Amino acid sequence: MPVKKRNLTNPHLPQLEKALAQVYGWAPNETLRAALQAVVADKARRLLFDEMTYCRVAAQSPGELHSVAEEIALGETSFFREPEQFRALWRMVLPELIEKRAGTKRLRLWSAGCSTGEEPFSLAMILEDLLGEAPDWRIEILAVDLRSKALLHASQGRYHSLQLRNLDPALRDRFFHGSQAPDAPPGELDRRLRRNIRLRHANLYDPHLWQHLPGPFDVIVCSNVLTHMHYTAVQQTTARIQQALAPGGYLLVGSVEVGLVNQARLRPSQALPRGFFHRPE
């Protein structure tokens, strides 16, 4: 007779999952549930609560709910994470936008879900390469994330050699000081790349965020963020992105998220790698 598997999931997690879905737009799934179970167990132990009480308190307290979200928010990233997409940004998308914006000499980019900063700094490297000899251009890169710890890391601009392992050696030598050997101290990002980046704590599912954006944006990178959202959150977020994107601008999402973008003015680009959407002028 087969042995019945024991259910190790906290039966009180659904109320906390519901609160996270309402506030942050996250879709309940096995990955989230496993991470949530571990966070609840740890926090309940440290606060001397039983897990049922902690789930109830966290679901009803905005501050404690955010503390939970900080612990389980997924933030895996790297420099030039999807190389094919970033090559297209470098060789096609940004040169095209630079030509189109030559009259105003201004570009706005947004890294929506910037984690520890590798994504916006990758964008800054490309723009430094393309516009390094044109100091009269005004470049603005907004980088937002839910996690305060990740933003603190990004603000310091210091990365260990392991975090730079996939970065082209020529770019590493050009834009980083130190961190060449495996046991070297963290390498420091050239301050030129940080001067145009504005780091900001933000919840993409919060409508107030979208009311005070410094847009419109020429490029919005929202990669591997939508995949963690439930249907309503995806529809609202992509509709808001559509409004925040300048005519002629580009949205870049993860290659697995293409099917989640269904907005009339966001059209898949046939000339670019999978994940690019264009808003016609």
C-alpha positions, 0 to 999 in steps of 0.5 A: 500500500503506497504511503501517503505524502505528508503535506508540509505546507502551512495551511495559513499561507493562503491569506498571506498569498492573497495579501501579496497578490492584492498589494504586489500583483504576485501570482500564487505558485509553488515557487512563491509558496516554498519561499513564503513558507521558509520566510514565515517559519523564520519570522514567526520563530524570531518574533516568538509567534506561532505561524498562524498568528504571524500570517494573520499579522503580516497579511494585515500590516503593510509594513510587515507585508513589505518585510515579507516581500523584501525577503522573497522577491526574486531578483536574479540578474547579471550584466547583459543578461540576455546577450542577443537582446542587448546586442540589438539594443546596442547595434539597432535600437539605441542608434535608431533612437539617438538619430530620431532624438537628435533634435532634443538630444535627450533619452529616457530609459527605465529599468523596471525591476532593476534588482542589484543594478546590473541591468541599468548599468548595462544600459549605461555602458551602451550609451557611454559607448554610443554617446561618450563623445557627445557630452551635450546629450541629456541621458536619464535612466530610472531604475526601480525595484521593490527591495531596499537591500538590492537598491543599496547594493546598486547604489554602491556600484561594487561587484565581485568578480563572480558577478562580472563573470559574463561581462565582456573583458573589454567592458570590464577593463573599461568600466570597472576598477579592480576585481580582476582576480577571483579573490580580489576585493569588489570592483568599483563601477566607473562613476561616469556610469552612475551619474545619469541613473536614478535609483528608486524604491517602487512597487510596479503594481502600485497605481501611485507610482505611475502618476508621478513618473518622469516619462515618457520613456524611449526604452522600458526594460521590464524583463522577467517581472511579468512572469511572476504576476497574476493575470489582472496585474499583467494586464494593468502593468502592460497597459500602464507601460503602454502609456508611459512609453513614448511614441516610437519607443521600445519595450523589452521583456523576457523572451518567455513573457512575450505572450503576456503582452497584449496591448494594441499600441505595443507591437512585436518587432519583427526585425528584432530578437524575441522580447522587443515591442515597438510603440508606433509614432 
